[in-house]
Amino acid sequence: MLILRKFAKDKPAVFGSVIVLAIVLVAAFADWLAPYPGDVSASHLLLRLKAPSWEHPFGTDNLGRDIFSRVILGTRGALAIALMVVGSAMVVGVPLGLAGGYYEGLGAEAIMRVTDMFLAVPQLILALALAQLMSPSLESAMLALSLTYWPFFTRIVYSETRRLKASLFIDALQCIGASGPRILFLHVLPNCISPVVVRATIGMGFTILVAAVLGFLGMGATPPAPDWGLAISESRQYLPEAWWFSTFPGLAIFLTVLGFNLLGDGLRDILDPRLRRSR
């Protein structure tokens, strides 16, 4: 209850959580909320590039499809990408960070040097390079993002593991003969979970943004998928007359990334005891 009261006092975090909750609900009930769910792959050339109206609140695109419906349906794909990428990155990065931080020797050193190599290159540039090697598809974008995001979790968990390794309770566990995997997964990992949760929350928004960039550049989702980045890419040749074509998918990206960032910042302030003591 104390944590909830502290969280409730953080208005930006509450605002972010409301946005994230709304995005999740929209994704869960997209088929019922979208007024024209069939506009995922349909075309209505007589209705192309119509301005926003009561019938089409966000207007229509170059094929006459309802942009409001496509923005709602695109929410599901954006969240699926974020969950798959962040989840797979955690599965790879967290165990590597635990092993690199706890054990000594050539193997641990190799893990961290490879991690540093990935972190030395901006994730977007590396993801673009990897996506370019594969055929344009949603699966290729997810794979490229997963391969470039795991080092962030590895570095965070490595730092926390090195700090905890010097603790007295770790020495006590070693003295009674506890095995390395038991110490890592039952005692070290629970103490590393807070920064991992914060990184995952902020990473959800960043992953959605990078996935939109890949879609915009033609290296992510392909037509007729209701992808936000792809929609902005398709709208370029119709600007500035059809301003609504790019505005509403862009606002969806902005609000989603903003919501996850605000929620992540709020969780960091609550879950990190060092930050709490500094206030």
N, C-alpha and C positions, 0 to 999 in steps of 0.2 A: 504493500500500500504506500509506503514511503517513496518508493521508486516511481509509482504512478503519479503521486502528488508532485514530485519534482518534474516529471515529464509534462504534466499538465500546466506547470508554470512557464514552460519553454514554449512560447506561442509559435515561433517559426517551426519547431519540431511538430507541434500539434497540427499546424497547417499542412506540413509535409505529409504527415500520417493520414490526414483526411484526403489529400490528393491521391496518395498511393492506394488507400482503401477504395476510393471511387474508381481508379483505374482497374483494380482487381475485379470489382463488381461489374464494370462495363465489359471486361474480357470474359467473365463467367457467363454473362447473360447477353452476349453480343448478338446472337441469333434472334433474340426477342426484342432487343432495343433498336436494332437497325430497321428503319422503315422499309428499306428495299434490300433484303439480304441476298436476293438473286443478282444484285449488281456487282458481285465479285467478278463474274466472267461475262456478264451480258453487255450488250451495246445498244444504244438508242440514239442513232445519228441525228434524228430530228430534234433531240433535246440537248445537243452538245453545247457546252460552254454557256449555259444559262446562269444568270446572276442569282444570288441567294433570294429565296422567296419562301412563302409559307409551305409550299409543296416540297421544296428542296432548300432547307435552312442554310446549307453550306454551298449551294449551287451545284452545278454538274461539271464533269470533266470533258476532255476532248472526245470521248465516246458516248457522252450523254449519261454517264453513270452518276448516281447520287453520291456526292463527296461525303456527306454526313454519314451515310451507311458505311462507306469504305473506311472512313476514319475510325468508326466504332469497331468494325471487323478487323482493322489493322492493329488494334490494341492487343488482340489475342496473340498475333504473331510476334509483336514487340516483346511482350512478357515471356513468351515461350523461348525466344532467343536469349533473353537476359537470364532466365532460370537455368537453361541448359548450359550456357557458357560459364556462368558463375559457379554452378554446381560442379561441372566437370573440372573447372580450374581449382576448386577447393579439394576435390578428390585427389588431384595430382599434387597440388602445391603444399597442402598441409602435411601429409606424411613426409614429403621431401624436406620440409622445413624442420620437422621434428627430428628426423635422422641426421640432418646436417648440423643441427644445433647441439644434439646430445652426444653423438659419437665423434671420435677423433680419427684422423687418418686420411688416406688418399681419397677414399670414397666420399667422405663428408666434404673435403676440399673441392672435389670435382663437382659435386652438386651445387655448391655456392658459386663456383667460377662460371658454370653454365648459366646459372641464374643471373649473375652480373652481366653476362653477355647479352641476354635477352633484355634486361633492364636498361642497358646502355643505348638501345635503339627505341625511339618513341613507339608506343604500341600501335598507333594508327598507321605509321609507315610500315611497320613489320606486318601488320594484318593485311595491308594493301598488297605488299609483295607476295605474301602467301596466297591470298585470294586470286592474284593474277596467275598463279601457277595452276589453278583449278578452274573447272568450268563454272560460269556464273550460276549460282543457285543459293537458296537459303541455307542448305546444308553446308555448302562450301564456306559461306560467311560465318556460320557457327563454328566450324572446325578451325578456321583461321583465327577467330577471336579466342577460342579456347586455348589454342597453342601459344597465344601471346599473353594470356592473362594469368596463367598459373604462377609466374615468378613473383607477382605481388604478394600472394599468399605465402609463398616459400620464404621470402625475405622477412615478412612480419612474424611468422611462426618461428623462424630461426632466431630472431632477436629475442623474442620472449623465452624461448627454450634456453638460450645461453644465459639469460638473466636468472631463470628459475633453477638452472643446473647448479648454481652456487649457493642455493638455499639449504638450510639445515635439514629440512624434511626430506630432501633428495639424498643427502648424505645418510640419513637414518634408514631410508629405504634400501640404499645400497648395502649398508652394514648388515641388514637382516637377510640379505640375499635375494631381494626382489629383482626379477629379470628386467632387461632394458625395455622390451615392448610393454610390460606391465607398468613400469614407471611412466613411460611416455603417454600411453593411451588412457590410463586410469588416474594419473596424478598431474602430469604436465599439461596435457591437452585441455582438461577442464579449466585450467588457469590461463590458457591462451585464447579461450573462446570469445572473450569480449572484443579484442581488436579484430578477430576474424569476422564476427558478426557486423561490425562497423564497416570493415572493408568490403564485405559482400553487399551490404545495403547501398553504399555509395557506388560500388561497382555495377550494380544493376542499372542505375541511371546512365553511367558512362558507357556501358555495353550497348544500351539502346541507342545512344547517340552515335557510337562508332558503327553500329549496324546500319543506321540510317545513312551515314556517310558512304558505306559500301554500296547500299542500294542506290544512292544518288549517282555514284560513279559507274553503275552497271555491273558491280561485282557481287551483288547480294541477291535479293529476291528478284524474280523475273516476272514480267506481265503474264497473266492478269492479276497477280497477287496484290491484295490491298495493303501494300507496304508504304509507310509514310515517306521514307527517303526516296523510293521509286516515284511516288506521286509528285514530289517536288522536282525531281529530274524531268518528268514528263511535262511539267507545267512551264518550263523555261521559255519555250518558243511561243507561248501565248501571253507572256507578260509584256507590258503592264495591264493590258485590257482585261484579261481574265485573272485578276489579282486574287480572287477567292480560291483558285485552283491550288496555289502553293501556300496561301496564308493559313488555312485551317489544319492541314497536315503538319505545317511548321509549328503552329501553336500546340498541337498534340505532343510533338517531340519536346518542346520547351517545358510544358507543364509536367510531363512525366519525369524528365530529368531533374527539374526543380524539386518535385516532390520527394524523389529518392535522396537527393542531396540534403535537403532540409531534415528529413527523417534520419539519415546517417549521422549528420552533425549532432542532432539531439541525442541519439543513442550513444555517440562517443562521449558526450558530456556526462551522461548518466553512468555508463558502464566502466569508464576509465577512472579509477579511484584517484589517480594522480591529478587529473583535471579537476575532480571534485574538491580535492584539498587546496587547489590553487585558487578557488573562488572565495 
